[in-house]
Amino acid sequence: MSGTVVLYGAVGDVLTLYEIDRARASLTRRAEFRMPNRVQYAWRHPALPVLYVTTASSGPRTHSRDNQVTAFRIDEAGGLRQLGETRGLAARAVHLCVDPRGKFVINAHNFPRSWVTVHRIRPDGSLGEEVGQGEQTDFGSYPHQVMTFPNARAALIVDRGNHAANGRPEDPGALRIYPMDDGRLVAGQVVAPEGGFGFGPRHVAFHPGKPWLYVADERHNRLAMFRVQDGAVEARPAYVVTTLENAREAGPRQLVGAIHVHPHGRHVYVANRADATVEAGGRKVFANGENSIAVFEIDPASGEPVRIQNADTRSFHVRTFALDPAGGLLVAASIKAMDVLRDGEIKHVPAALSVFGIGPDGRLEYVRKYDVPLPEGELQYWMGMVEPA
């Protein structure tokens, strides 16, 4: 792919459009678009110039009273114009995706209970009616992502589970596969190594050309690779490796984040994020932990991921990052600003977009960082790259 690509960054209910200069690895802010509510996630239609955005009035583990998903037509410069009517959602959606055939928008929910909402997509890309789901279908303890398999025949719920805490036992994690019948998800295979205990998947990425599934394990800072055969995921991972450069220095809030496989299929990237604090000088400052993009080389025969680099994002808690579809750039978005104690002085590090060039060997080279101002109480919650046409 070599067409124009733009970047959208979400802070609160504002989606900001950035023009990307690939040759200079630079971003230029071009426009802002007001969304119906705080942006949670967005996904481009696989064929039409349409962006689907899910929004909510509040964040994780709170009762969100005003939630919706909206379609926007994308113009040649990346501008957005609402397409059709907004569809209400019963609760905040943590993630959404569009199936590879462009027929359905699927939203995943995890509070106050776990379920999915599916809407049909009309021929013009606007949102159609909701597809009813089985009331008794088990979607796990804490879904954090919904994806469809490349053949569009099934959906995959990535059920993160939860650590044991406050006297509550651990909620095991799992990969839950649901064959799709005209938009209705039917319970199918559940992949939960060791019963799902010690398994905390957050996000997954399919290899673009091989039957391999890469899983970012949030709760244990690991990357796992599962083989996929005949639409089924093997019961145990073929490989499990750490995402951290020095696991011994991991703090109490060390987590894995997003994951993406490079378009050429030779490398996979995983975000490491940390934001634990300690008191210093009457202020809360960053304690310790790793904020990086871990780079893995993929063995072309076996699919084994081998970590070759941990690139410092020079920011804190990178919740999302994106790859240029042409494969030359990576941009990482930190969710918040933090104070840092350096050489006895407290310095403020704003939320940011960190830009990296991607070399022929898959390694990242830091280019520059753009500070992103955050209104009080808001976060840089989502970011993505999109080809307008």
N, C-alpha and C positions, 0 to 999 in steps of 0.2 A: 504494500500500500504506500502511496506517495502523495495522496491528495492533501488538501488543507486540513489541519487539525487545530482545535481550540481546547482551552481548558476552562472548566467551570469549578468555582470554589464556593462553598456554602458556609455562611456565617448567619446563624439565626434563620430568618425568613428571606434573606437576600442571597440570590445566586449571582455571583460575579463572573462575567465573561472576560477571559484573558486571550489575547492573540499570541500565538506561539511563533517565534522566529527560529526555525530549526537550525539554520546555519550559525546563528549567534547563541543558541541555547538560552534565549531570553523570553520573558513574558511581558506583555503590555496590557494593562487594564483598559478595557474598551467600554463596558456597559454593566449595568446592574439591573436585575429583574426581581421584582417582588413576588414571592411565592405565597400561597394561601396560608402557610404556617411555617414552623421551623423545618428545614429540610433534613430528612433522615437518610435518604439514598436516592439515586437516579440511575436510569438504564436507557440506552439508546435502542430503538427498534433495529433489528438485524438488516432490514432492507430500506425502510422509509426514513426520511429525515425527521424523525419524531423522538422526543425525549420524554420519558415517563418519570415523574418526580413524586415520591411519597413524602408527606409532611405530617407533623403532629404538633400539638400545643405544648407538650412537655416531653421529658426525656425518659431514660431507662428506669424500670421498676417504680414508676409512678402512674397514677391513673390519668391518662390523657383523654380529655373530653372532646377534643376537636381534631379529627384525623381524616386525611384524604389522600387520594392519588389523582394526579392530573397529567394530561398529555399536552405537550407543547410542540408546535411545528418549529423546526430549526431552519433559518434562512441560510444563504450561502456564506454569510459572515459570522454565523453562530448566534444571531439574534433569535429570541424566543417569542412566540405568540401562541396563546392558549388555543388548543384544538379540541372542540367539543366541550362537554360538561365535565366538571370535577365529580369524582365518585367518592362518597363518604366511606370511611372505614370504621369499624366498631372499636378499634384500639390502635395504638401506635404500632406501626410496622417497623421492625428492626432492619429489614432488607427486602429488596424486590429484585425480580429478574423478568426477562421476556424470553419465551421459548424460542429456539433457533428458527422456527418457521414463522414467527411473528403473529401467532394466533391468540396468545394469552399473556396477560400480566399477572404475575404471582407475587403476593406479599406474604411475608412470614411475620408472625406475632409471637411474643413470649410473655406478655403480662396483660391482664391478670391470669391468663391461661395460655396454653400453646395451641395455635391453629394457623391455618393459611386462608387467604382470601384470593380468589381467582376471578379476573374479569376478562371477558372476550375482547378482542381487538377487531374493530371494524375495518373494512378494506381501505379506508382513508387514514387509518392509524388512530382514530379516536377511540375512546373507551366505550365498550358496550356493556351489556348486562353482566351481573355477577353470576358465577356458576356455583350452585349449591354443593356443599361438601358433607360427607358423612359425619354426623354428630359424635359418634363414638371412636373416630379415628384417632390413634395415639400419635401425636407429633413430638413427643419427648418432653423433657423437663425444662429445657431452655434453648429453643431453636435460635441460632444466630445468623443463619444464612439459608437461602433457598436457591438452588441452581437446577437447571434441567440438563440431562445428559445430551451430548452432542447430537444424538439421533432423535431427540425430542420425544422419545417414547416414555420417559419417566422423569420425575422430579426427585431431587435429593435434598433432604432437610439435614443441615449440619447442626446437630444437637450438642451444644457445648457441655452441658451438665454444670455442676457447681461443686466447689470444694466443701468439705465438711466445715461447719462454722456455727458458733453459738448453740452448741448442743445438737445441731441437726447433722445427720449423717450425710456423706457425700452423695450427690446426685450423679450417677454415672453418665458418661457421654456416649454418643453413637452417631453413625451415619445411617440415615433412614431413607430407604428407597421406596418411591410410590409410583407404580405404573399409572400413566395418565390416560383416562378414558374421556375424550372430548372435554377436557378441562377439569374433570373430577379426579382427585387423587385417591388411589386405592392402596391400602396398606400392603407393603411387600417386605422385602428383605431388610433386616436390621444388622448392621455391622458394628459390633461392640467387643473389641478384643478384651479378654479377661473380664467379660461381663460389663465392660465400659468403665470399670474402676481404674483410675490412673490414666484416663483417656479424656481429653478436653478439647475437641476440635472446634475451631472458630470459623475458618473459611477454607474453601477448597479451590483448586484450579485443575482443569483437565488439560492434558498434554494435547497440542494441536494436531498431532499426527500419529500418536501411539496410544494403545489402550492403558494409559497410566493416569492415576489420580494422585495429586499432591495435596496433602492435608496439613494445615497449620494448626498445631496443638497449642492453644492459648495458655492453658493452665499448667503446662509443663515445659514450655519453651523448646518445642521440638518440631521437626518436619518429618512427616511420614509419607511413604509412597506405597499405594495400593495398586495392584494389578486389577484390570477390569476385563472380564471375559463373558461374552454372550449377554451383555447388559447387566451382569452381576458383579459386585465388588468382592474380591477375595476377603475371607474372614479375618485375616491377619495381614499387617503391613509387611511388604517385602523388605523395606529399609526404614529405620528410624534414626535420625541424627539431630544433634543439638543445633539450635539457631544462634547460640551465643558464642562470643569470642572467649569470654572467661566466665563460665557458669558459677564459679565460686564467689564472684563479686556481685551476683544478682541480688537485688534488694527485694523487699516484701511486695512491691508492686511491679515486678518484672513480668511482662506479658508478651505473647506473640500477637501480631495484628494481621493485616491483610497479606494476601499471597497472589502472585501473578507469574505465569510462565511466559517467557519471551516469545514473541510471534514465530521465531525460527525454531523453537523447541529445544534449544541447546542449554538453556539456563532457566533457573527458577529463582524468584526473589521473594523474601519474607521480611516483614517489618518487625523489629524488636522495639518495645516501648516501655518506658518507665517514668514514674512521676511521684515517687515517694518523697516526703519532705521531713525535715528536722528543724528545730528552732535554732535561730542564730541572730543575734542582735535584735531580738524582739520581732523577728520576721520568720516566716516559713521559707526555707530554701531547699533546693534539690538535695536529696540524701545521697543516693547512689543508684547505679543501674545502667543499662545499655540502651541507647536510642540510636538504632542503626538499621540499615537495610542489609540483611544477610544474602549473599550471592552464592548460589550453588550451581556447579557444572553438572549436567545430566549425562550419564553414560549412555551413548546412543544405542547400545545393545541391550542393556539390562534395565535402564531407567534409574539406576542408582544416583541419588544426589550427593555430590561431594562439595562441602563448603570451601570456597576459595577466597572469600573476602567478607568483611563486615565494614560497611561504609558509614561513617558517622554522619548523621543528618544535621548536626549542629543545631538541634532543636529538641523539643520534648514531647513525648507521647504522640508518635506518628500513627494516627488511626487509619488513614487511607494513603495510598500512593497509586500512581498510574504509569503505564508504559505508553509511549508513543506507538501507534500501530505500525509505523515504519521501522521501529526498533532502535532508534538512535538516542532517545531521551527517556529519563525517568524523573518524575516530580513527586516529592513526598510532602504531605500536609500534616503539620503538627496541630494538635487539637487545642492547645492552650499556651499561654505565656507562663514563665516561671522565673523566680529569683534564684541566682546561683552564687555561692560563696567561692570567690577565686582570689587567691593571694591576699586573703584577709579583707577583701572588699566585696560587698554584695552588689551584683550586677543583675539587671533585668534583661531577660531574653524573651522577646515577643514571640507569639505564634508566627509561623512562617510557611512559605512554600520553598522547599529546597530543591534546586535543579541539578541533575547529574547527567553527564554524557555517558553513553554506554559504548564501551570499546568492542572491537571484534572478538575479544576473549570473554565478553560478558561482564567484565569488571566495570565498576562505576568510578567516574572521575567527577568530583565536586566542582561545580562551575560557579554558582552564586545562590544567594538566598534573598527572598523577598519577604519583608516583615508584613504581617497581616494584622491590622488593628482589630481588637475585639471589644464590642460594647459590653458593659458590665452584665454579667450573667450569661453571656453567649459564648459559644465554642465554634471553632472551625471544624464542623462535624463531618463534612463529606467533600471530596474533590474527585474529579475525573476528567479524562481526555476524551474528546468526541470528534469524529469526522463529520462535519455538517452535511456534506452531500454524499 
